[in-house]
Amino acid sequence: MYGAKSLVTIICDRTNELSALQGDLEILGEGQPPIEEVNLSGKHDGNQFYIWVALALAIGVVLIFHKRCYFTVNVYIRWNVIMSLY
């Protein structure tokens, strides 16, 4: 779970305000400067296509479901109106 090349957090990690973590900061110490420079710009640009496709599909499903529900309710109401006339 914890890799040398990745930064990971899980639900069991401690999260708190900085003022309450002075003991943790003392244990961690000063830290070290970065070993290498990492450029993350453009790393997730390819995922935008999939996000737009998923969004379009979700909207399509909602519209189809909405039309089906609208049609079903209309038929039900009309049927009840017709039957109430008899």
N, C-alpha and C positions, 0 to 999 in steps of 0.2 A: 504494500500500500504506500509506503513512504520510499520514494525513489530518490536517487542522488540527483537526478535531472528534473525532478518535478516538485511542485509545491502543492501539498494536499491538505485539506482540512476535513474532519468528519464531525458528526453530531456529538461525539464524546469529548471533543477538544474543549479546553477551557476558554471561555469568552467572558471578558469583564472589562470594566472601565480601566483606563491606563493608570489612574490614581490608585486603584486597588491592587495593582500588579507589581508593586515595587519589589517585593520579594522575588518574583519571577525574573524581573529585570536584573536584579543583583546576581542571580544565579547565571543568567545568560551572559552577562558581562558586556564588554564594548562591541563585540562582533568583529567581523573581518570585512575588508573591502571586497567588492566583486572580483572574481578571477577573470571572467571574460565578459565582453559587452554583447548583449543580446538585443537584436532588433525584432520586435514582435509586430511591427506595422505590416499590414497586409496578410497576416497569418490566417485570418478567418474570412477573407473576402470570398472564397469559394462557397462558403456556407449560405451566403445570402440567397442564392438561387433556390436552394432547398427550402429555405424559410418562406420565400414568396410562393413556391409551389404548394407547400403545406397550407399556407394562408388561403390561397385560391381554392384549394380542395375543401377546406373547412367552410368557407363562405358558400361554395356550391352545395355542400351537404345541408347546410342550414337552410338555404333557399329551397331546395327540393323538399326537405322535411316540412318546411313552413307551408309550401303550396299543397302538399299532401294533406296536412292537418286542416288547412283552410278548406280544401275541397271536401274532405270527410265531414267536417262540421257543417258546411253548407248543405250537403246532401242530407245529413241527419236532421237539420232544422227544417228543411223543405219537406221531408217525409213526415215529420211530426205535424207541420202546419196542414199538409194535405189530409192526413189522417184525422186531425181534429175537426175538419170541416164535415166529416161524415158522421 
